[in-house]
Amino acid sequence: MNNLGITVIGAGLAGCELALQLAARSFKVRLIDQKPVQRNPAQNSESLCELVCSNSFRGASLTNAVGLIKEEMRILGSYVMRAAQAARVPAGGALAVDRDLFSNTMTMWVKDHPNIESISQHVEALPQERPLVVATGPLTGEAFAADLQRNLGKDSIAYYDAISPIISADSINWERVFLASRWDKGENDQDRRAYVNCPLARDEYYQLISDIRCAEKVPPREFEDPKYFEGCLPIEVMVDRGERTLAFGPLKPVGLVNPRTSKRPYAVVQLRAENASATAYNIVGFQTRMVQRDQLRIIQSIPGLEQAHIERYGSVHRNTFIDSPNVLDTTLRCKVDPDLWFAGQITGVEGYVESSACGLIAALLIDDVYNNRTPNLPPDTTALGSLIRYLSVPRRDFQPTNVTFALFPPLESSSSRRKRAERSEAMAARAIDALQIWWNQRANFPSAGASIQGYPDEVLGS
């Protein structure tokens, strides 16, 4: 076992999960958090692991990716999942929790663990200590973020994410759309399949503009100053600049000819492949603050997307995150400082569950490295493996993501004709089987598959 000391900055979901996992493996952890010395604008309580937005960990079913990743985390002994189960409240098909009970439970486990030193301190610059893990979350303080930028490079940090919706390829009506890249620049069929085009007639375009303008929007939170990037504006902001703005922007038809009419459409909603297998597409230029029900209604009004199944809804909000594909290697280590690690939402994962999952996997990778083992990620067919690998895939415009089945490698071609629910079930079964094999193999190494200890029976009700 390794008694190495390691410093973790940030005691949110990722930081606490990581600290407890490392402590269970005999690391001596210094967990630094600004509470109660200081809070960020979203924080209200003195507890660690505070849920500052919803109290929901989202869907529980294995037929959606977030339900699957929670099950994978349970298999790996996640503290967050155990605390969430202990604090669970009725929420239909979702996992929702009593906020106070959840946070208090996690705080108790952290404070009472003999291998964790919990320190209250406002950090404005990277400490010199190594190994060091940064898990400061989406509301990282301005001074600390600026210091990160100085250390990582001038283009390494973003302060807002602007996310377009992602839809399943099998929910597209292929009889109404056409495949083509602008000016027919694709060199082969795979290149051309990278873009799906939904042609709009003049009246369809102006109806879309009207629908976007009238849709309900999620208002900025009190601490959010919506300073948008000009190159990635919410679609409703572009609409407010003029009815023809989209026709000269992301919906411009220039360079595209509909092969069914041999004419250029009045406007085009373009979808870009989200993965190499083109099982999912994001809607180009549709980053938005629209509420989800209006997103769905408007997307399904677009020709060819009448039955669109949304894998991920669009959003725009303040979110400090690093350009992980350029900053980190495949194991969440800083490329220019191998003893500097990152975990949680600051890496570009999105949501409570994904943040916790990132903290869990970071702990396992850290345990591998400092016990002289080759870092061992879960298979890419698992939710955990596919999510972490997303962070290292080079892309022109890296944006945070939730876990979705679009991140997974596709099933065998013979399985691709299954209905969506059947395919999701098959992907979940494949993931669980692969994870169990991987986890059992890790158990052969000292500490690598360490069981979790210290769960109070009176909290868990067991």
Secondary structure, 3 states (H helix, E strand, C coil): CCCCEEEEECCCHHHHHHHHHHHHCCCEEEEEECCCCCCCCCCCCCCCCCCCCCCEEEECCCCCHHHHHHHHHHHCCCHHHHHHHHCEECCCCEEEECHHHHHHHHHHHHHHCCCEEEEECCCCCCCCCCCEEECCCCCCCHHHHHHHHHHHCCCCEEEEEEECCEEEHHHCCCCCCEECCHHHCCCCHHHHCCEEEEEECHHHHHHHHHHHHHCCECCCCCCCCCCCCHHHCCHHHHHHCCCCCHHHCCCCCCCCCECCCCECCCEEEEEEECCCCCCEEEECCCCCCECHHHHHHHHCCCCCCCCCCEEECCEEEEEEEECHHHHECCCCEECCEEEEEECCHHHCECCHHHHHHHHHHHHHHHHHHHCCCCCCCCCCCCHHHHHHHHCCCCCCCCCCECCCHHHCCCCCHHHCCCCHHHHHHHHHHHHHHHHHHHHHHHCCCCCCCCCCCCCCHHHHCC
